[in-house]
Amino acid sequence: MKELEIISGKPYRIYIDNNLDKLSTVLEENKINSKMKCFLITDDKVYKLHKDVIEKLKKSLNMELYYFKNGEESKDFHTIEGIYSFLIENNCNRNSLLIALGGGVVGDLVGFVASTFMRGIKYVNIPTTLLSQVDSSVGGKVGYNFKGIKNIIGSFHNPEFVYIGTNFLKTLEKKQFIDGLGEIVKYSLIRDDGMLAYLKENYKGILERENDKLLYLVKGCLKIKKDIIEQDYEDLGIRNILNFGHTVGHGLEITSKENLSHGEAVALGSLVAIRLSEDILKLPKRIYNEVEEVLKKLNLPIKHKVDNYKLFMYAINHDKKNDDSIKFVLLSKIGEPKIKMEVTKEQLYHAIKDSIG
Ligand SMILES: NC(=O)c1ccc[n+]([C@@H]2O[C@H](COP(=O)([O-])OP(=O)(O)OC[C@H]3O[C@@H](n4cnc5c(N)ncnc54)[C@H](O)[C@@H]3O)[C@@H](O)[C@H]2O)c1
């Protein structure tokens, strides 16, 4: 089992393994035992698929279970209200512990409940999707969507620990797995640590979800995320690097009629950002081809027609991460992202036409 320590806000550990065998030891190490009242919160799909894990935990802990309907539509105050009510009905107190078992939606919601219930209680995160294992479970951002705006209500609240079992990824639907790969390609571009070459050489094993490949990718991405959030936990500067590919990605995700997943949209957004980087920061042209080849190998999209350009531009300009002008994260070379790069609408239009369009 590999471990990483995150030292930003309240410090915590990330345990990375291909199974949950050492979870009971980790719980003990963190002083979580049958005397402590625990509340495991998940969604209906994870509950059905991983009932065995939940039953096993129930045997060793004093644990109540709550689950809600899976999917992004559940990431709202209605679900939060349901969790608050459940906690009150079951006498959750300031010494209780919440356990989030699921993807980014479960993690973000449970983390938010933990940050607000009785002015803050403890929680642990056991992420079960590729996206949540390489990204959302670490960094302390928790929250929910409101009035159609993603993650507009939220806070920062670190877990007691994060326990990653890559074997959860074996039950993920193909689309969900590929979704996580989109974020991994982003990581391979913002840091030059050989991950892009690894993706290119090992794509077959990755798509077959071989354990050693999954462990390499999860650990590699989290090391990068750790380094960035430790410098800028509150997302006031350098953490913006993690939004590489996300400005255009966000617009595509909102306007696409083809139902692009987040990771697919980030992959396309990364190609546009690379094209812009060639124009603005003289990024060598060969990188575009190299990334395009990796995306193809990983079954991620490389072409996409913007369905409604007006709505797309509106979505980009109203992205809460932007001020008045369109600001991008661009690359001067692989591993050298530059934040807050100003891009005109004309430059963006031509870059889209000349890349994914
Ligand atoms: N907090 C952060 O820093 C951060 C960063 C990135 C994304 N996010 C958030 O994460 C969310 C997306 O995360 P996600 O893609 O994990 O979404 P998700 O939690 O909705 O999971 C996607 C689907 O996979 C299912 N699932 C989960 N684990 C499974 C498993 N092991 N096997 C089979 N199916 C499984 C879920 O039931 C769901 O249907 C978004 O709401 C996004 O805003 C947060």
PDBQT file of the ligand as one rigid body, heavy atoms in Angstrom, charges set to zero:
ROOT
HETATM    1  N1  LIG A 401     -14.217  18.461  -5.226  1.00  0.00    +0.000 N 
HETATM    2  C1  LIG A 401     -13.432  18.537  -6.264  1.00  0.00    +0.000 C 
HETATM    3  O1  LIG A 401     -12.303  19.015  -6.192  1.00  0.00    +0.000 OA
HETATM    4  C2  LIG A 401     -13.925  18.008  -7.571  1.00  0.00    +0.000 A 
HETATM    5  C3  LIG A 401     -13.037  17.865  -8.655  1.00  0.00    +0.000 A 
HETATM    6  C4  LIG A 401     -13.514  17.307  -9.846  1.00  0.00    +0.000 A 
HETATM    7  C5  LIG A 401     -14.843  16.924  -9.942  1.00  0.00    +0.000 A 
HETATM    8  N2  LIG A 401     -15.684  17.095  -8.867  1.00  0.00    +0.000 N 
HETATM    9  C6  LIG A 401     -17.086  16.683  -8.949  1.00  0.00    +0.000 C 
HETATM   10  O2  LIG A 401     -17.138  15.267  -9.115  1.00  0.00    +0.000 OA
HETATM   11  C7  LIG A 401     -18.364  14.925  -9.735  1.00  0.00    +0.000 C 
HETATM   12  C8  LIG A 401     -18.101  13.903 -10.803  1.00  0.00    +0.000 C 
HETATM   13  O3  LIG A 401     -17.531  12.763 -10.214  1.00  0.00    +0.000 OA
HETATM   14  P1  LIG A 401     -17.846  11.305 -10.750  1.00  0.00    +0.000 P 
HETATM   15  O4  LIG A 401     -17.584  11.242 -12.191  1.00  0.00    +0.000 OA
HETATM   16  O5  LIG A 401     -17.164  10.362  -9.848  1.00  0.00    +0.000 OA
HETATM   17  O6  LIG A 401     -19.441  11.273 -10.636  1.00  0.00    +0.000 OA
HETATM   18  P2  LIG A 401     -20.488  10.368  -9.849  1.00  0.00    +0.000 P 
HETATM   19  O7  LIG A 401     -20.233  10.358  -8.403  1.00  0.00    +0.000 OA
HETATM   20  O8  LIG A 401     -21.812  10.836 -10.310  1.00  0.00    +0.000 OA
HETATM   21  O9  LIG A 401     -20.211   8.908 -10.406  1.00  0.00    +0.000 OA
HETATM   22  C9  LIG A 401     -20.500   8.614 -11.746  1.00  0.00    +0.000 C 
HETATM   23  C10 LIG A 401     -21.369   7.353 -11.840  1.00  0.00    +0.000 C 
HETATM   24  O10 LIG A 401     -20.580   6.240 -11.505  1.00  0.00    +0.000 OA
HETATM   25  C11 LIG A 401     -21.275   5.423 -10.566  1.00  0.00    +0.000 C 
HETATM   26  N3  LIG A 401     -20.265   4.718  -9.785  1.00  0.00    +0.000 N 
HETATM   27  C12 LIG A 401     -19.514   5.183  -8.763  1.00  0.00    +0.000 A 
HETATM   28  N4  LIG A 401     -18.617   4.265  -8.396  1.00  0.00    +0.000 NA
HETATM   29  C13 LIG A 401     -18.825   3.181  -9.173  1.00  0.00    +0.000 A 
HETATM   30  C14 LIG A 401     -18.198   1.911  -9.280  1.00  0.00    +0.000 A 
HETATM   31  N5  LIG A 401     -17.136   1.582  -8.541  1.00  0.00    +0.000 N 
HETATM   32  N6  LIG A 401     -18.677   1.037 -10.205  1.00  0.00    +0.000 NA
HETATM   33  C15 LIG A 401     -19.731   1.371 -11.001  1.00  0.00    +0.000 A 
HETATM   34  N7  LIG A 401     -20.346   2.564 -10.968  1.00  0.00    +0.000 NA
HETATM   35  C16 LIG A 401     -19.883   3.464 -10.064  1.00  0.00    +0.000 A 
HETATM   36  C17 LIG A 401     -22.135   6.385  -9.799  1.00  0.00    +0.000 C 
HETATM   37  O11 LIG A 401     -23.221   5.719  -9.192  1.00  0.00    +0.000 OA
HETATM   38  C18 LIG A 401     -22.570   7.330 -10.907  1.00  0.00    +0.000 C 
HETATM   39  O12 LIG A 401     -23.656   6.787 -11.601  1.00  0.00    +0.000 OA
HETATM   40  C19 LIG A 401     -18.956  16.227 -10.283  1.00  0.00    +0.000 C 
HETATM   41  O13 LIG A 401     -20.054  16.598  -9.488  1.00  0.00    +0.000 OA
HETATM   42  C20 LIG A 401     -17.823  17.228 -10.133  1.00  0.00    +0.000 C 
HETATM   43  O14 LIG A 401     -18.287  18.541  -9.888  1.00  0.00    +0.000 OA
HETATM   44  C21 LIG A 401     -15.249  17.621  -7.706  1.00  0.00    +0.000 A 
ENDROOT
TORSDOF 0
